[in-house]
Each structure stands twice: as structure tokens, then as C-alpha cells.
Amino acid sequence: MSEFQSWGCYPKVDQKGVSMSDRHQDLPKSDSAILPFGNGRSYGDSCLNADGVVVSTMALNRFIDFDTESGVLRCEAGVMLWEILDLVVPHGWFLQVTPGTKFVTAGGAIANDVHGKNHHLKGTFGCHVRQFELLRSDGQRLCCSAKENADYYAATIAGLGLTGMITWVELQLKRVTSPAIAMENIKYQNLDEFFSLSEESDQDWEYTMAWVDCVASGSNIGRGHFMRGNHADASVSLPPAPKLTLQVPFTPPISLINSYSLKAFNWAYYERQQDRVKSAVSHYEPFLYPLDSILDWNRIYGPKGFLQYQCAIPYDNGLAAMKDILRLIAQAGFGSFLAVLKVFGDKHSPGLMSFPMRGVTLALDFPYVESKTLPFFKQLDDVVVQTQGRIYPAKDAHMSAELFQAFYPQWRELEALRDPKINSSMWQRVTQEI
């Protein structure tokens, strides 16, 4: 079914979609492999199951319990993050960790162990999951926490949906003085300045990240806008939420991302701010979820779709590696409007195969061009390998089995706990014998 595809719309596979509307039901019976499917915001093929069945959790969208005193929330796995925020923000609570889109289900956030702009202080989403129920294909139901069924708890966080279907989730929220964000936008000149700003901001600012001009080169390589923010004081009024007024209404016949539009946009976006520092108070949505204001923005890449490349590099190798990666991208003239650079902290995730490491991460999109995209990724892969980094499985559609197994040697532990009826296109690709 056409609605069951990845956000990148690449690769395209044939798969059947069924829905699960009652968390007390067993998983559907199928002669072929099945795979839990949330809102389809994974970029590659981790949410795809070629010639198999995906089981949608979107109808599992009920709240079960919310303690407004302790900030403990229990909900079904198909509840989306925006729905959680709509419920808890009026009571003075907020998500501990949120990715760059609010259109993610709670179950999907666990399965991909998503991270956000505050990883240096809060770690990943999985760090704040108290417990969840895991439904196995044999009808077994496991309540998983750090103390109960701890092996399945660790394997399911960042487990890409392979250990079973999460039916409900219990989260620990955080108390905030205000959902408004007091922020600064700093226009900086190069990658060295980015690292200085990150180091300066890590302790005093909860949220930090940078937009990077991926076509800048020479002494300006890595230039961009560094954004940092904290929840505002209680006395600060929350600005109104932006209205979702923009939408890409259809998929154009060709990608709108090319070397000309990329150079023009990056120059204009970098120069949009004349002063070095601009301060403001923002509603949390445009600060945390800038792209959510444009519905169906993935269509701009055309019918062939796009791939996102997100890597993490250990901090000691980060500056040199990011210079090499951004130099390759600038030379190719091949990248995206939204290139995000962020420093990861050293807070350890309970997830067995969690992606973040203490270091620096870069994420950007590339239109799929058959003769160009995957060969170019090989050049980026070489830098990541040489600098002891790794690639994010939730964003991947290209990693070889050799690369994946080198990046994630613990994959065999996940394989031992994988539900035998559950599989994915990605898992079949990256667990081949090498």
C-alpha cells in the first residue's frame, strides 16, 4: 500500500499493510515476515519489509494514565509526540528528549532511540523510558524495564522493531518553567568556530545545534548558524504556535534539489541574518521542529526520493573528519538545504544498538541519483570508517553488511532476541554473511 513507505521514498518495495487497533489483540498471522510500522518517518528501509507485511500501530493512539504530580505518562505506542505535548504542556511538563519532528510515534521513538538538540545533557529518548510492553508473535507479552526482562528492554530500545511490537509505553517527563524557548541564533564563520561555540554552550544551554552551509569551502568550510536555547522563565508568555499553512501539494516530476538551487538557498539562508547574534523568545515548535511547518516536504526530491546520511564521529576525530566530509560535499555540489551539525554528549543509552557516541554528528539529505548518490556515499563512508565513527540505522538505505557489522558488533545479541516472525528489508541487507 502506497502509504506504507519510508519518509525518503527510497527504496520502493512491495509490501502489504495491515492495522492493529487493539493493544490486547495478538499480532496478525502471516505466512511471510511481519514488521511493526509507526508513522513512517524513518528515512531508509528500516521500516520496510519487502514482500512481507507491515503492521501499523497508528490506531493504538490512546492515553492510559498521566500523573500530573510526578510527570509519569503511560500511552499506547501509536500516540504521536505532538499529542503527548498537547496533553502535558498545559500541566508544566515536557518531553525529556524529542527529535526534529513531532510526527513520530512513541513506539517508533523507542525503536530508533531518537535523539534531539539536548543530547549533551539528556541523552537519547530511551534514557527516559521507564517501561513498556512487548508483544511477541507467539502471543507472549513481556513487561520490559531496566529490572524486568532487562535483556529485551535493552534490545528493543534502538532495536528497529525487531524484537516484537511495543503496545504501550511509560515515560518520565521533565518539569519546565515554560514551554517557550529563550534562544540565540549565532552566525559563525567556519567549523573551528562551531566547535568553540559548542564547548562554550554545553553547560549553560539545554538545546544546541547548527545549520551548516554545505556548499561553503576553503576558510569558510562548515560556516552556518548556531542555535541554542533554554526553556524561558515562568514569567515569559508563550508566543502563539505557528499555523501549518505551507504544504508541498504534489510530487514534481524531477527533484527540485540541484546544484543551482542548493547554492542559491544556502547563500540566502546564511546571509539572512546581518548581526552575528540574534536573541528571541520562540514557541517551542519552530525551534524544535522547523521542518514540520512544511507538510509533505519530502516530495520536493521528486519521484525517485532521497537518502539521508547521518554519521557520528568520536570527538577527538570530529574536527578533522567533518572538514573532510564537508569538503567532499562542497566539491560535489551535492547536498541539501537542511544540513544539521550537533555535538553528542557522553550520557549512555540503555539501548543495545543506540547510535549516538560522545562526538559530533552531521545529518543531511541527498536526492537519489542512480549513477551518483551511492558511489558518493562510499567516499563519505571511507572517512567515517577511518575515524572510528558510525552511521545511524534509522536514516540508512545503503550500508553494506560489512560496514554495519563493523559499526555495530552487538548486532548478534539483537539477532538472538529478534522475534522469529519479524524482519525488515534493512535487517536482511545488513546481516548477510560477509
C-alpha atoms as one frame of an Amber mdcrd trajectory, in Angstrom:
protein
   0.000   0.000   0.000   1.347   3.398  -1.010   1.018   4.962   2.446   3.379
   2.396   3.942   6.694   3.723   2.707   9.674   5.390   4.285   9.940   9.168
   4.539  12.741   9.208   1.997  10.598   7.301  -0.529  13.678   5.209  -1.281
  13.890   2.317  -1.788  10.456   1.418  -3.076   9.270  -2.062  -2.152   6.131
  -4.154  -2.425   4.676  -4.826   0.995   1.231  -5.367   2.450  -0.047  -3.126
   5.236  -2.471  -4.158   7.973  -3.606  -2.210  11.011  -3.767  -3.168  14.666
  -6.410  -1.250  16.602  -6.499  -3.021  19.984  -3.410  -3.476  22.116  -4.987
  -6.565  23.673  -5.024  -8.354  20.308  -2.316 -10.768  19.226  -0.121  -9.936
  16.270  -1.727 -10.851  12.946  -0.932 -14.254  11.485   1.042 -14.240   8.275
   2.889 -16.731   6.091   5.542 -14.076   5.439   7.586 -11.929   7.799   5.898
  -9.037   9.595   7.257  -5.716  10.885   5.746  -3.091  13.225   5.196   0.239
  11.426   4.607   3.605  13.110   4.202   6.872  11.216   6.835   6.033   8.605
   9.278   8.823   9.498  12.331   6.569   9.219  14.262   7.662   6.152  15.637
   4.428   4.737  14.495   0.813   4.752  14.462   0.055   8.488  10.650   0.435
   8.369  10.249  -1.536   5.134   9.549  -5.247   4.714   9.862  -6.206   1.046
   7.361  -8.911   0.041   6.176  -9.040   3.659   3.623  -7.398   5.929   3.902
  -4.208   7.959   1.609  -3.852  10.963   0.539  -0.258  11.530   0.337   0.944
  15.139  -1.313   4.260  14.278  -4.681   3.140  15.672  -3.014   2.361  19.018
  -3.341   6.029  19.905  -4.888   6.128  23.375  -3.562   7.640  26.575  -3.666
   5.230  29.513  -2.509   7.291  32.512  -0.862  10.624  33.293   0.257  11.588
  36.799   0.419  15.374  36.773   2.374  15.389  40.055   5.202  13.020  39.099
   5.216  13.552  35.339   4.881   9.843  34.568   2.898   9.219  31.383   1.642
   5.897  30.014   0.228   5.725  26.497  -0.197   3.327  23.613   2.664   3.003
  21.165   0.908   4.784  18.295   0.450   8.067  20.162   2.493  10.741  18.416
   4.819  13.152  20.157   2.695  16.186  19.288  -0.247  14.518  21.008   1.846
  13.972  24.123   2.922  17.617  24.146  -0.631  18.839  23.663  -1.627  16.867
  26.762   1.280  17.567  29.109   2.464  21.110  28.303  -0.551  22.815  29.965
   0.402  20.955  33.175   4.019  22.210  33.130   5.636  19.078  31.695   7.627
  18.406  28.549   9.307  15.541  26.727  12.788  14.867  28.062  14.078  14.255
  24.531  12.461  14.910  21.175  13.794  14.504  17.624  13.460  17.130  14.906
   9.881  16.175  14.066   6.847  15.824  16.317   5.190  13.456  13.845   6.831
  10.391  15.399   5.067   7.722  17.428   6.161   6.873  20.957   6.880   3.301
  19.870   8.928   4.487  16.905  10.908   6.862  19.122  11.920   3.865  21.251
  12.615   1.540  18.310  15.022   4.090  16.808  16.181   5.526  20.152  15.827
   9.017  18.749  17.944  11.914  19.952  17.471  15.670  19.909  19.122  19.014
  20.400  19.805  18.301  24.082  21.717  15.030  23.810  24.732  16.586  25.543
  22.595  16.889  28.705  19.718  14.397  28.405  20.989  11.593  26.188  18.525
   9.695  23.999  14.791   9.072  24.197  15.481   5.610  25.611  17.181   7.093
  28.666  13.758   8.234  29.891  11.650   5.168  29.115  10.573   3.610  32.397
   8.964   0.510  30.922   6.934  -0.830  28.014   5.008  -3.917  26.985   6.471
  -6.061  24.198   4.095  -8.328  22.277   5.738 -11.319  20.635   4.377 -13.270
  17.669   3.741 -16.325  19.859   1.330 -14.257  21.980   3.782 -13.750  24.841
   3.632 -10.333  26.497   6.738  -9.052  28.263   6.770  -6.066  30.589  10.249
  -4.665  29.977  12.256  -2.294  32.144  15.813  -1.927  33.375  14.981  -4.504
  36.071  12.392  -6.779  34.432  13.173  -8.578  31.166  16.195  -6.292  31.020
  17.666  -8.082  28.009  14.564  -7.339  25.919  14.421  -3.799  27.314  17.949
  -3.109  26.053  17.465  -4.877  22.728  14.137  -3.145  21.961  15.467   0.379
  22.583  17.175   1.094  19.232  16.083  -2.396  18.162  14.334  -1.201  14.963
  11.099  -3.008  15.819  12.672  -6.449  15.501  12.088  -7.855  18.991   8.281
  -7.600  18.893   5.574  -4.946  18.856   5.568  -2.325  21.588   1.942  -1.954
  22.685   2.249   0.661  25.445   4.973   2.922  26.747   5.655   4.565  30.112
   7.762   7.738  30.025   9.260  10.047  32.608   8.607  13.634  31.559  10.506
  16.723  32.725   9.141  19.732  34.576   9.719  23.004  32.714   9.315  26.610
  33.792   7.781  27.406  30.415   7.324  25.698  27.042   8.617  28.911  25.429
  12.261  28.850  24.330  14.638  31.738  25.042  17.056  31.343  22.163  20.089
  32.794  20.463  20.984  32.436  16.800  24.706  32.975  16.196  26.101  33.432
  12.716  29.548  31.839  12.637  32.318  31.671  10.069  33.754  28.153   9.969
  33.934  24.715  11.543  36.512  25.733  14.150  34.106  28.365  15.436  31.306
  25.784  15.590  33.355  23.620  17.933  34.197  26.625  20.113  30.542  27.616
  20.353  29.529  24.056  21.207  32.074  23.836  24.006  31.030  27.246  25.337
  27.316  26.353  25.249  27.234  22.762  26.543  26.767  23.507  30.231  24.529
  26.573  30.163  22.256  25.815  27.209  19.965  22.787  27.073  19.366  22.814
  23.336  22.179  23.312  20.822  22.630  22.589  17.124  23.785  24.252  13.939
  22.569  24.646  10.392  25.564  24.284   8.077  26.117  25.764   4.648  27.148
  22.532   2.954  28.438  24.246  -0.193  30.855  26.614   1.601  34.534  25.811
   1.075  38.033  26.971   1.885  38.362  29.036   5.047  34.556  29.166   5.330
  34.015  25.421   5.372  31.383  24.468   7.940  30.054  28.016   8.326  26.463
  28.351   9.435  24.045  29.414  12.144  24.490  28.057  15.664  21.209  27.854
  17.568  20.996  27.468  21.327  18.079  27.735  23.693  16.660  27.146  27.156
  13.123  26.951  28.437  12.151  30.503  29.330  11.289  31.792  32.801   7.758
  31.268  34.044   7.071  34.997  33.679   7.561  34.820  29.911   4.375  34.454
  27.891   4.298  31.651  25.356   4.229  33.089  21.826   1.435  31.689  19.668
   2.088  28.414  17.876   2.736  28.774  14.158  -0.007  27.645  11.830   0.699
  24.840   9.379  -0.027  26.857   6.272   2.600  25.511   3.869   2.377  22.209
   2.048   4.097  20.651  -0.924   0.909  19.693  -2.793   2.335  17.113  -5.198
   5.499  15.297  -6.162   7.219  17.134  -9.048   8.447  15.028 -11.991  12.076
  15.783 -11.106  13.922  16.695  -7.920  13.874  20.396  -7.090  17.219  19.991
  -5.332  20.154  20.628  -7.671  23.484  22.415  -7.540  21.935  25.744  -8.593
  19.035  25.785  -6.127  21.347  24.481  -3.403  23.908  27.269  -3.833  21.235
  29.952  -4.035  19.383  28.763  -0.951  22.480  28.228   1.178  23.832  31.684
   0.371  20.475  33.350   1.103  19.895  31.386   4.300  23.363  32.141   5.653
  23.064  35.857   4.839  19.512  36.239   6.152  20.890  37.483   9.479  23.158
  40.516   9.366  24.048  40.679  13.058  26.286  37.982  14.499  23.905  37.263
  17.402  20.142  37.484  17.402  18.099  36.773  20.549  14.414  35.920  20.686
  11.717  34.078  22.593  10.090  31.403  20.480   7.243  28.959  20.736   8.830
  25.534  21.118   7.516  24.251  17.773   9.516  26.388  15.299  12.621  25.985
  17.445  12.439  22.204  17.892  10.536  21.271  14.726  11.394  23.746  11.957
  10.527  21.455   9.052   7.175  20.406  10.495   5.793  23.737   9.300   6.022
  22.419   5.722   3.788  19.404   5.268   4.962  16.670   2.879   8.295  18.421
   2.311   9.829  15.093   1.279   8.022  15.452  -2.072  10.467  18.140  -3.255
  13.005  15.418  -4.017  10.842  14.067  -6.819   9.598  10.565  -7.616  12.943
   8.866  -7.012  13.089  10.086  -3.417  16.120  10.881  -1.306  18.521   9.356
   1.183  19.701  10.900   4.404  23.276  10.422   5.503  23.834  10.774   9.238
  27.108   9.827  10.843  28.653  10.225  14.283  32.406  10.711  14.767  34.274
  10.441  18.089  35.005  13.893  19.483  38.796  13.645  19.226  38.500  12.993
  15.475  35.498  15.217  14.898  37.039  18.436  13.604  39.294  16.813  11.014
  36.638  14.309   9.920  33.908  16.928   9.493  36.259  19.102   7.472  36.940
  16.142   5.167  33.260  15.243   4.851  32.104  18.821   4.215  34.939  19.314
   1.718  33.763  16.269  -0.242  30.178  17.540  -0.197  31.157  21.045  -1.296
  33.311  19.685  -4.124  30.448  17.504  -5.322  27.919  20.349  -5.104  25.573
  17.676  -3.884  23.677  18.053  -0.639  20.613  19.511   0.997  19.011  22.702
   2.246  18.996  21.433   5.813  22.390  20.165   6.949  22.444  19.738  10.731
  25.585  19.615  12.867  25.412  18.719  16.551  27.655  17.568  19.389  26.695
  14.413  21.278  27.405  14.100  24.986  28.612  11.084  26.928  25.294  10.055
  28.548  24.983   6.335  27.877  21.767   4.938  26.427  20.247   1.718  27.754
  19.730   0.670  24.127  21.912  -2.188  22.948  22.403  -0.674  19.482  21.934
   3.014  20.167  23.586   5.265  17.588  24.967   8.306  19.479  28.509   8.350
  20.844  30.450  11.122  22.517  31.361  13.148  19.485  29.880  15.142  16.653
  27.093  14.205  14.256  26.219  15.516  10.813  22.932  14.817   9.016  21.884
  15.908   5.554  19.739  14.737   2.659  20.762  13.763  -0.854  18.395  13.306
  -3.818  18.630   9.815  -5.213  20.537   9.936  -8.484  21.193   6.422  -9.684
  24.695   6.998 -11.002  25.802   9.387  -8.294  24.327   9.050  -4.814  25.501
   5.627  -3.685  29.032   5.954  -5.156  29.342   9.308  -3.398  28.248   7.758
  -0.098  31.175   5.361  -0.449  33.533   8.347  -0.204  31.805   9.536   2.967
  31.831   6.002   4.383  35.604   5.848   3.980  36.031   8.926   6.195  33.648
   7.546   8.821  35.466   4.211   8.939  38.899   5.810   9.144  37.834   7.988
  12.079  36.075   5.206  14.087  32.628   6.653  13.523  29.323   5.025  12.580
  26.094   5.597  10.632  22.557   5.910  12.016  20.446   2.850  11.043  17.158
   4.791  11.239  18.373   7.069   8.450  20.187   4.468   6.367  19.406   2.887
   2.995  22.862   1.960   1.776  25.120   0.415   4.458  26.748  -2.832   3.435
  26.684  -5.831   5.760  30.417  -5.394   6.252  30.084  -1.779   7.357  27.062
  -2.365   9.582  28.610  -5.305  11.383  31.803  -3.318  11.975  29.841  -0.329
  13.324  27.503  -2.460  15.457  29.255  -5.670  16.561  26.483  -6.158  19.132
  24.042  -6.952  16.312  24.319 -10.653  17.074  22.877 -10.051  20.545  19.876
  -8.368  18.926  19.564 -11.201  16.420  19.409 -13.711  19.278  16.404 -11.826
  20.742  14.709 -10.958  17.458  11.178 -12.282  17.138  11.426 -15.117  14.578
   8.364 -13.829  12.682   9.657 -10.260  12.447  12.132  -8.999   9.874  12.843
  -5.928   7.748  14.432  -5.075   4.446  17.284  -3.401   6.261  17.939  -6.273
   8.638  18.129  -8.746   5.762  20.566  -6.436   3.973  22.946  -5.760   6.838
  23.056  -9.195   8.490  24.182 -11.144   5.437  27.247 -13.348   5.758  30.445
 -11.498   4.899
